[in-house]
Amino acid sequence: MKIFRFDKEVSKRITQFDSNFWMSRITATEEPVHIGCMHIEVGGIVGFHQAVTDQLFLVVSGEGWVRGEDEERISIKAGEAAFWVDGEWHESGSENGMTTIVIESTKLAPSTVLQAKQD
């Protein structure tokens, strides 16, 4: 067994698209699947940009907001996830900080396994 770290101390600061967050890459595969951990600090933002593939954004701690191509910010918290399709413009951020796991792949189908949020 090996133990690996993905905490903020081993992450890289991301500033593209006027962003302000920290990313720890977890793994990438040959079938292009990329998995990473985002550390979005107080007031942090993942700037408005186009998804390069389907993307699942799973909040593991804290809370924040997400948005798609419209300007409406939707609250999101630990235990909830957002899904954006390839080419979809999107943005996310947090007033109080949040940590997320991000999975990017052309083979994602979250609606077949995840339960939709009930408002």
N, C-alpha and C positions, 0 to 999 in steps of 0.2 A: 504494500500500500504506500502511496505517496500523498502528502498533504500539500495543497496549493492555496494560495492567497488570491482574493479578488477584492480586498478592502480598498478604501480610498488611498491609503499610503502607497500602494503599488499601481495606482491608476495614472492615466495621462489626462491632462487638462485639454478640453476641446473648446475651441472658440469659433469654428466655422459657422457661417450663417448667423452671426451675432449671438452665438451660443455661449453659455457659461456653465459647464458641468464637467465632471470627471468620469472617464470610461476605463473600465478594466475588461480587457478582452478575456473571454473564458475559453472559447474554442472555435475553430473553423474546420470544416470538412471539405472533401473533394466535391461533394454534391451541392455546391455552395450553401452551407448552413453556417451562419455566424451567430454566436451567442456571447453576450457581454453583460456587464453590470454597470449601470449608470448611477453615479452619486450626484444627485442634484441638490445643491446646498440651498440654504435660505435665500430666497430671491433668485435662484438659478433658473436658467431657461435652456431648452433645446430649440434653437431658432427655426423659423418657418423654412421648410425645405421639402423637396420631393423624395418620396420613398424610392429607393433603387431596386427594391423587391418587396414582397409581402413582409410585414413586420408586426410582431406580437410584443406588446409593451406591458409587462407584468409588474405591478407595484408590490414590493415585498415589505416595505416599511414606509411610514410617513403618509403624506397626502399631497395632492397638487391638482393640476388641471391638464387637460388635453384638448386639442381641437383639430378638426379636419380642414377642409377647404373653405368652409364658412368661418366667420369670426367668433362664433359662440364657443366660449370656454366651458368645458364640462368637468365637474369635480370628479376626482378619482382618488382612491385610497387603497391601503394595503388590502390584499385579497381580491382586487379588481384588475382588469386588463383592458387595454385598448388594442384594436387591430386595424392597421392601415394596409391597403392593397398597393401593389406595385404602381408607381407613378402618382399616388395620391399625395397632395400637399398636406403637411401637418406640422404641429408644434406642440410643445409641452413645457410645463414649468411648475415651480412650487414656491409658495410664500414661506413655508415652514420647513422645507426639506423633504426629500423622499429618495428612496433607493429602489431601482427597478432592474429586472432582468429583461433584456431585449433579445428576441430571437428573430433572425432574418433568414428567409428561405423562400424559394418558389414553391415548396411543397407543404406550406402551412394550411391547415384547415381547422381553425379553432372552433368554428361553429358546430363541428361534429362531436366535440368533447367538452367544451366549456359551456356553462349555463349562462344564458343572457341575464344581464342586470335588470332587475325589476324596479322601476321608479315608484 
